[in-house]
Amino acid sequence: MTSKLSAGKSTDSTEWTFLTNHAHVLVCIAQESEIRIRDIASRVGITERAVQRIIAVLEEENYIQKIRNGRRNVYRVQKNLPLRHPIEQHRHVSELLGLFL
């Protein structure tokens, strides 16, 4: 990372974010249950293949449920599940999503 914190120099804020790509994908799905993988990839700034992997993990861990509706997928977020990291596991997905929805 090439951030410069000295006086008069700017920090490149695109180098990192506070949320993971998993969180970004989850927020996109919570905002729009019929969102396409292509649109998630565009919004998050990752590849479609990366989105597919993240969705598979979220589905495997029961954070989302994928329902086939014709040729499209509809996603349902399981908001009552706890967040995964020990620091935040006392909080639920619904609380995280509440910040963005």
Secondary structure as the mmCIF struct_conf table of DSSP 4:
data_model
#
loop_
_struct_conf.conf_type_id
_struct_conf.id
_struct_conf.beg_label_comp_id
_struct_conf.beg_label_asym_id
_struct_conf.beg_label_seq_id
_struct_conf.end_label_comp_id
_struct_conf.end_label_asym_id
_struct_conf.end_label_seq_id
BEND BEND1 SER A 6 SER A 6
TURN_TY1_P TURN_TY1_P1 ALA A 7 GLY A 8
TURN_TY1_P TURN_TY1_P2 SER A 13 THR A 14
BEND BEND2 GLU A 15 GLU A 15
BEND BEND3 PHE A 18 LEU A 19
HELX_RH_AL_P HELX_RH_AL_P1 ASN A 21 GLN A 31
TURN_TY1_P TURN_TY1_P3 SER A 33 GLU A 34
HELX_RH_AL_P HELX_RH_AL_P2 ILE A 37 VAL A 44
TURN_TY1_P TURN_TY1_P4 GLY A 45 GLY A 45
BEND BEND4 ILE A 46 ILE A 46
HELX_RH_AL_P HELX_RH_AL_P3 GLU A 48 GLU A 60
TURN_TY1_P TURN_TY1_P5 GLU A 61 ASN A 62
BEND BEND5 TYR A 63 TYR A 63
STRN STRN1 ILE A 64 ASN A 69
TURN_TY1_P TURN_TY1_P6 GLY A 70 ARG A 71
STRN STRN2 ARG A 72 VAL A 77
TURN_TY1_P TURN_TY1_P7 LYS A 79 ASN A 80
BEND BEND6 LEU A 81 LEU A 81
STRN STRN3 PRO A 82 PRO A 82
HELX_LH_PP_P HELX_LH_PP_P1 LEU A 83 LEU A 83
BEND BEND7 ARG A 84 HIS A 85
TURN_TY1_P TURN_TY1_P8 PRO A 86 HIS A 90
BEND BEND8 ARG A 91 ARG A 91
STRN STRN4 HIS A 92 HIS A 92
HELX_RH_AL_P HELX_RH_AL_P4 VAL A 93 GLY A 98
TURN_TY1_P TURN_TY1_P9 LEU A 99 PHE A 100
#
